[in-house]
């Protein structure tokens, strides 16, 4: 490995970052230089509503699924999700879950399968108001914020990496992370930001090269990262 080899910067929560790193290293076939620096801290907020009032639960993130699943609230419930990963996690918690799309737009295209009343469990920061969109399509839907995504400093290792001269590969999975990372004022390193979707790319206001994967999946992201190494 020469001195100009890139370093991978992972800004998701620690467990997700390590899981993604393992996927990338399996593709590359070797260890990848990495700095793990979560841009957000996920914290539970509020109480879980009485789910017996709802025919269907809607989840667009693993964080919401884990919040409900950890309390046993998903067992036997009908869940429609964004992304097969989210649906699969819901099934692990005992839900009857199905993915209706890989992103919010595709989910809404397939929403005729949803029976109300339904509850959209979400984080405090979302880009698409699925509850309002479903109501506009004639589906009775409420929402409940069950976690928050609190911004936090990246830390000294990430700051030094971004201020350095060596290439950095930064896969970014959400628009909020793109916004937070773009606020880092001292990005001098040659940076390649791999965006999970056009919405993520649009939220980026920093310097560097932007690449958008063909489909918004973890598999597409890991393959794009592996291609950089």
Secondary structure, DSSP 8 states (H G I E B T S, - for coil): --TT--EEEE-S-HHHHHHHHHHHHHHHTS---EEE--SEEEEE-S----GGG-SEEEE-SHHHHHHHHHTT-STT-EEEEESHHHHHHHHHTT-EEEEEESSHHHHHHTGGG--SSEEEEEES--SS-HHHHHHHTT--EEEEEEEEEEE----HHHHHHHHSSS-EEEEE-SHHHHHHHHT-S---S-EEEEESSHHHHHH--SSSEEEE-SSSSHHHHHHHHHTT-
